[in-house]
Amino acid sequence: MDKGKYVEITKKIPGTPFSVGGFYELERMGSANARVRYQHSIYQIPKEALEVVEIVSRESGDGV
């Protein structure tokens, strides 16, 4: 399975549908802005308003 990168929105961004604390798919990261995918659209967001996160997948059947 191919792992995608995700970002967490840390600040309110006017004019976008993103909610603070939400996780969204990262399309690409530039030097000052990032492109984030949301419902078949791509939005350009300042890097200071987001944080890149790593998605950890848990395997079922570990006995816990």
N, C-alpha and C positions, 0 to 999 in steps of 0.2 A: 504494500500500500504506500502510495506517495504521500509524504507529509507536507502539508502546506504551512506557511507561517501565518501567525495571527497577531493582532495587536489589540491592546486594551485602551479604550478612550479614557484619558485622565482629566480632560478639561472640556467644558461645554464649547461647542463650535457652532456659532450662529449660521443659519442657512443650510444646515445639513440635518439628516434624519438620525444621526448617531446619538446614543444616550451615554452619559458618563458611567463608566464601569462595564460597558458592553464589550464583547469580543467580536471582532470582525476579521475577515480574510485580507491579508496583505497582498496586494498585487505586485508592487515594487517600491523600493526605498531609494530616494534621491538624497542629495546633500542637505537640502532644507525642507523638503516636503516628502510625503509618502502618498502613494495611491492605494486606496482602500476600496474593496469591492463590497457592495451592499445591494441586494435585490436586482441583479443584472445591470447595475450601474457602477461606475468607478468615480470616486470622489478624491480630490486632492486635499490633503490635510497637513497642516504644519507639524513637524516632528515633535515640537515641544508639547503638543496636545495628546500624544499617545506614547505607549510603551510596548515594545515587542515582547511577546510571551511565548513560551514553549508549551505545546500541548503534549501531555503525558497520557498515553493510552494504557489502560489497565487490562490485563489479560484475565479472562474468566477462568475459573477452575483452579485457583491458587489455594483453595481450601480454607479461606478465611471468610 
